[in-house]
Each structure stands twice: as C-alpha cells, then as structure tokens.
Amino acid sequence: MTSSSMIATHPATPAWDPGRLSAAIDALGACAQACTTCADACLSEDMVADLRRCIRTDLDCADICAATASVLSRVGESDLATAQALLEACITACEACGDECASHAEMHEHCKVCAEACRTCAQACRELLAA
C-alpha cells in the first residue's frame, strides 16, 4: 500500500499536490528502510572500520527520512515551515548519504542500492518543495 490511499481518504485538503506528497512520503519510507538495512549490512562486513562514516550517514539519513515522512503524513493543518525545513534537511542528508554509499558501491551492493534510494528520495523531496 502506498500513502496515496491514506491521503485520498483524509478529510483535510493537503497543502501540497497529493501525488507529489504521496511520492515523497513513499520515497522517504523506502529511503529510511534502505539506509537502516545498509547500516546493518555495513556492520556485518569484515572491513567494518572502513565503513564507519557510511554507517553514520546511513543512520542519520534513516532518522531524518523517518521523521520527515511522519510529519508529512499529518495532512491536516500542517506547519508548512517545519515541513519545508525537514524536507531541506532530508535533501542534505540524502545527498551526503548517497555520496558516501556511492563511494563504496563497487565493493558493496547494499551501498549501491542505498545510494539509489537516497537519490530517489532527494529528488522526490525537491519536487515536493517545488510544488
């Protein structure tokens, strides 16, 4: 199930375009999951010491994405300034995590998958802010 079903049934009118809002919420959830799993996978690698920065950016990004998705899911009378600040923070975190994971992508497939999720999420957040 995607967030679009819930947004469509909400009695309040979203502050943003419902399609872009739903896409952002779904991308945020997918990114949070990918980053959490990537951090866990990094911890299971033999060369875990070389992945410390990756793990930290994964965990930061996962937390920021989860918080942003939660705030955006509150469609009724949203505080737009807070939501916009979270979206901007999320873009920053996704870019940092995506870059870090991409630097390990040749050796670790989980980092490649995570980098792609981060890039997709950052783009969905940019599109929502532009709406």
C-alpha positions in Angstrom: 0.0 0.0 0.0 1.2 3.5 -0.8 0.5 6.7 1.1 -1.8 7.8 -1.7 -4.7 5.7 -0.4 -4.5 7.3 3.0 -4.1 10.9 1.6 -7.1 10.3 -0.7 -9.3 9.3 2.3 -8.2 12.2 4.6 -10.9 14.7 5.1 -8.4 17.7 5.0 -7.1 19.1 1.8 -3.3 18.6 1.7 -1.1 21.8 1.5 0.8 20.2 -1.4 -0.2 18.3 -4.6 -1.4 14.9 -3.3 0.5 13.0 -5.9 3.8 14.6 -5.1 3.1 14.4 -1.4 2.4 10.7 -1.7 5.5 10.1 -3.8 7.7 11.9 -1.3 6.2 10.0 1.7 6.8 6.7 -0.1 10.3 7.6 -1.1 11.1 8.8 2.4 9.9 5.4 3.8 11.9 3.5 1.3 15.0 5.5 1.9 14.7 5.1 5.7 14.4 1.4 5.3 17.3 1.2 2.8 19.6 3.3 5.0 18.8 1.2 8.1 19.5 -2.0 6.2 22.6 -0.6 4.7 24.0 0.4 8.1 23.2 -3.1 9.4 24.9 -4.7 6.3 27.9 -2.5 6.8 28.2 -3.7 10.4 28.3 -7.3 9.1 31.2 -6.6 6.6 34.7 -7.8 7.5 36.1 -4.3 7.0 33.6 -2.6 9.2 36.1 0.0 10.4 36.4 1.3 6.8 32.6 1.8 6.8 32.2 3.9 9.9 31.3 7.1 8.0 28.9 5.2 5.8 27.2 3.7 8.9 26.8 7.1 10.5 25.4 8.8 7.4 23.1 5.8 6.9 21.7 6.2 10.4 21.4 10.0 10.2 19.6 9.7 6.9 17.3 7.0 8.1 16.2 9.0 11.1 15.7 12.2 9.2 13.7 10.5 6.5 11.5 8.7 9.0 10.8 11.9 10.9 10.1 13.8 7.7 7.7 11.1 6.5 5.9 11.2 9.8 5.4 15.0 9.7 4.3 14.9 6.1 1.8 12.2 6.8 -0.1 14.7 9.1 -2.1 16.2 6.3 -4.5 18.3 8.4 -3.3 21.8 9.2 0.4 21.1 8.7 3.0 23.6 9.9 4.5 24.3 6.4 7.6 26.0 7.7 8.5 22.9 9.8 7.7 20.6 6.9 9.8 22.6 4.5 12.8 22.7 6.9 12.6 19.0 7.3 12.4 18.5 3.5 15.5 20.6 3.1 17.3 18.7 5.9 16.3 15.5 4.2 17.7 16.5 0.9 21.0 17.4 2.6 21.1 14.1 4.5 20.2 12.1 1.4 22.8 13.8 -0.7 25.5 13.1 2.0 24.4 9.5 2.4 24.1 8.9 -1.3 27.6 10.2 -2.0 29.1 8.2 0.9 27.3 5.0 -0.2 28.2 5.5 -3.8 31.9 5.6 -2.8 31.5 2.0 -1.5 29.1 0.8 -4.2 31.7 -1.1 -6.2 32.6 -3.3 -3.2 29.2 -3.5 -1.5 26.0 -4.0 -3.4 23.9 -2.8 -0.4 25.7 0.6 -0.6 24.8 0.8 -4.3 21.1 0.1 -3.5 21.1 2.6 -0.7 22.7 5.3 -2.8 20.0 4.9 -5.4 17.3 5.1 -2.7 18.9 8.3 -1.4 19.0 9.9 -4.8 15.4 9.0 -5.5 14.3 10.4 -2.1 16.2 13.6 -2.5 14.6 14.1 -5.9 11.1 13.4 -4.6 11.7 15.9 -1.8 12.9 18.6 -4.3 9.8 18.0 -6.4 7.5 18.4 -3.4 9.2 21.6 -2.3 8.9 23.0 -5.9 5.2 22.2 -6.0 
